[in-house]
Amino acid sequence: MASSLPPVIIAGGGIGGLAAAYVLGRQGRPVTVLEQSAAFGEIGAGIQLGPNIFRMFEYLGLTAAVNQVAYFPPGLGMNDVRTGEKVVRVALGPTAIAAYGFPYGVIYRADLHQVFLDAVKSLPSVTLRTSAKVESFEQDGSGVRVKLAGGEVIAGAALIGADGLWSRVREAVVGDGKPRVSGHIAYRAVLKRGDVPRHLWHDDVVLWGGEKTHLVHYPLRRGELFNLVAVFHSNKYDEGWNTFGDTAELTERFAEAVPQVRELLGKIETWKMWVLCDREPVANWTQGRVTLLGDAAHPMLQYLAQGAGQAIEDAVVLGEALQHAGGGDFGQAFQLYQRARYLRTGRVQLTARFYGDIYHAGGVTRELRNRLFQSGQESAGFAGLKWMYDGIDPKRLFA
């Protein structure tokens, strides 16, 4: 039987929006997800999933579904792109589980999105709509009214803006203009395992760090695919995610890389590129019955591989806040939610910028990075992010 209560409206059907729909739908709330594209789907290639994210999968009952399509690398390492020397390597697998209680994995972004889409489709209280772009909204003490680009108006109990980096909802709630362009360009590509020569294949997540450049690669889909992301500083700027890259510029930027890196880059015939942007952290992303989630609330550079993970954490905390606030007081719940999230997500945003500097170090900074990390005396990489990978315990947030 359909609920007579007005739905919670979620703008955006990406990983964060679907995670929120799943969390609220599991509580029995009516939810309507508005996706501006003609179909639900994800662009992009591989993403890394830290132990904090697997903690959320366990909470959501999605561990088995994720494990079906994830890959679990034995290690996480960094090499110098010019000399080939090992800067640091951290064992994952049982080591990560022993340290954090959960594994470290990697997954095709589309596969993770499909896990959430399948989960949401199993919930009768969730309605999924495509070709539904949010144009504007208004609210009062009783609810919200969301206007779509075609002129249709949808009434709801509350609005969650999960509409990404260029969020229309954020524009109205925060009003801080365009995102901050980092000057970093990312090129991504995926190869079939058979197209990767044996001497170039590696089971680890491997990052080759260089001056204003890096390459990261790892297997996907249980080792069937090989994901590559090359990043460098550039003055070129093109908004969006699916622009075809300039391979001549890519080759030039990695001209002094070790032979295996250049050979690997040469295996790619077509690259897709995107411009890396973030925003300054903010303490408030809520206005009455309207709040933000994921990249709409706290977009971050990809250097900590936490964008999707923090959106999933957002969804879980939002659900707990609504339960704690009695279920119907959206204003109070949204305030609780953002208070529980803004310092953690802000720390991830700022630390991601810092890690970009570490990966792209040159000169004395590069030498210092290599020596400190190779000494084993520093909290390099994985160990230095314990605060992040420890994750959150949803049940204790509002106890």
C-alpha positions, 0 to 999 in steps of 0.5 A: 500500500502506498504511503499517504505521507509526503516523500523525502525528495532526493535530488541526484541519483548517484551513489550518495543519492541512492545510498540516502534513498536506501537508508531512508527507504529501509526505515519505511519512509516514502522517498522520491529520487530525481535523476536529471539524466535519462537513466540511472548510471555512473560515469568514471572508472575505479574507486578505492574503498577504505575500511571505513566504507566497508563498515558502512556496507556492514551496517547497511547489509550490503557487504555480500553484494559489494564483495561479489564485484569488489577486488581486494588488493594485497597491498597499497604502495607508492613508487617514485615515477622518475627513479622507480624506487619504492617510497612506501608499501603497506600490506592490506588484506588480513593486515587491514582487517586486523587494524580496522576490523574491515578490509580495503578494496577497490571497485568499478564505480558503475558496479558500486552504483548498481549495488545501491540501485538494486538495493533501492529497487527492492524497497516499495517506498522508494520511487525512482524518476529519470529525466527530472532535473531540479530547477528550484525549490521553496519551503515552509513549515509544512514541507517543500515544493521542488520545481523541475526543469520542465515546469512540474512541481513536486511536493515533499516533506523535505529535500536532500541535495545529492546533486553533485559538485555543481549542485543547484540545491547548494547554490540556493542553500550555501551560495558560494559560487563555482567550485574551486579549480585545483589546476589538476587534470585526471585522465582515466582508462580501463584495460582488459587483463589480456591487454596488459603485458605480464611485466606491467600487471600488478595486484597492488594498488600502485601509485607512481608519484612525480613532480606535478604528476602521478599515475595510479593503477590497480585491478578491477572486477576480481582481476578482470580489468586494469584501472589507470588514472594519470594526474598532472597539473595543467592550465587547460580547463574543461568542466565535466567528466567525460571529455576526451583527453589530449594524449600528446599533453599526457605523453609530454607530462610523463616524458621523464617517467620510468620505462614501465610507466611510459609503456603502460600509458602507451597501451591506452588508445583513448583516455577520458579526462576530467578537471579536479575541483573541490570547495572550501569546507563549510559548517552549514549546508542546511536550510530548514527542511533542506540539506546537502549530501556528498559532493553537494555538501563537501566536494573533495579532491580524489587523493584520499579516494573518499568521495563516494565513501564520505557520501555513504557515511553521510547517508547513514548519519542522516538516517540515524539523525532522523531516527534520533529526532523522532522521525518527523522533525526534519529541521532538527534532524538535519542540524544534528546530521551536519553537526556530526559530519562537517568537521570530519568531512572538512578534515578529509577535504583539507587532507586530500589537498595535502596528499596531492602535494605529497604525491606531486612533490619535487625537489627537496620536498620529494627527497624529504618525502622519500627518505621519511617514508622509506625510514619506516619511522613516519606514519606514512600513507595508510597508518597516517590515516587511522582517524579516517579509516577507523570510520564512524559507529552510527549507533553511538553518534547520538547516544 
